[in-house]
Amino acid sequence: MQAYQGYTQNGRIISPGRPLMPDGRKVIIVVLDEQSTENAALTHSEKLKNALDAFVKDLNACEPLPDEFEEIVGQLVKFTRQLQL
């Protein structure tokens, strides 16, 4: 048996570290009466900033792409009109 801690956000259960759970396992979810202090005090903009910081940190930790990456992608994807993002 394994136990994981987490908190709820927008009706979803958030478990730091995102543990991998094998398919077909029985689970029991117990909702405690106490508030989580982990993310409860953060504003929406602070949560977004934290997520962006984590994304940039992970992106910087990636190995650099080989020089021929742009050439290969350029052969596979061609935009014929300007994109509006």
C-alpha positions in Angstrom: 0.0 0.0 0.0 1.2 3.5 -0.8 0.0 6.8 0.5 0.3 10.2 -1.3 -0.3 13.7 0.0 -1.8 16.5 -2.0 -4.4 19.2 -2.1 -7.5 20.1 -4.1 -7.6 22.9 -6.7 -10.6 23.7 -8.9 -12.2 20.4 -7.8 -9.2 18.3 -8.8 -6.7 16.5 -6.6 -3.2 17.8 -7.0 -0.4 15.6 -5.8 3.1 17.2 -5.9 5.5 15.1 -8.0 2.7 13.5 -10.0 3.2 9.9 -8.8 2.7 7.3 -11.5 -0.1 4.9 -10.5 -0.4 1.5 -12.2 -3.7 0.8 -14.0 -6.2 -1.5 -12.3 -5.3 -0.6 -8.7 -8.0 0.0 -6.1 -7.7 3.4 -4.5 -9.3 5.0 -1.4 -9.4 8.8 -1.4 -9.8 10.5 2.1 -10.6 14.2 2.1 -9.3 15.8 5.3 -11.1 18.6 7.2 -8.0 20.8 7.4 -6.9 23.3 4.7 -3.7 22.7 2.8 -1.1 25.4 3.4 0.9 24.4 0.3 -1.0 26.4 -2.4 -3.9 27.9 -0.4 -2.3 31.3 0.2 -1.1 31.8 -3.4 -2.9 34.1 -5.8 -3.8 33.1 -9.3 -1.0 35.2 -10.7 1.5 33.7 -8.2 0.5 30.2 -9.3 0.9 31.2 -13.0 4.3 32.6 -12.3 5.4 29.5 -10.4 4.2 27.3 -13.3 6.0 29.5 -15.8 9.2 29.5 -13.7 9.1 25.6 -13.4 8.5 25.4 -17.2 11.5 27.6 -18.0 13.7 25.7 -15.5 12.8 22.4 -17.1 13.2 23.9 -20.6 16.7 25.1 -19.7 17.6 21.7 -18.3 16.9 20.0 -21.7 19.7 19.0 -24.0 20.1 21.4 -26.9 18.6 20.3 -30.2 20.9 19.4 -33.0 21.6 22.0 -35.7 19.7 20.1 -38.3 16.5 20.3 -36.3 15.3 23.6 -37.9 16.0 22.2 -41.3 14.1 18.9 -40.7 11.1 20.7 -39.1 11.1 23.2 -42.0 10.7 20.3 -44.5 7.7 18.9 -42.5 5.8 22.0 -41.6 5.1 24.9 -44.0 2.8 27.7 -43.0 1.1 29.3 -46.0 -0.5 32.1 -44.1 0.2 34.2 -41.1 -0.9 32.6 -37.8 -3.0 34.7 -35.4 -2.1 33.5 -31.9 
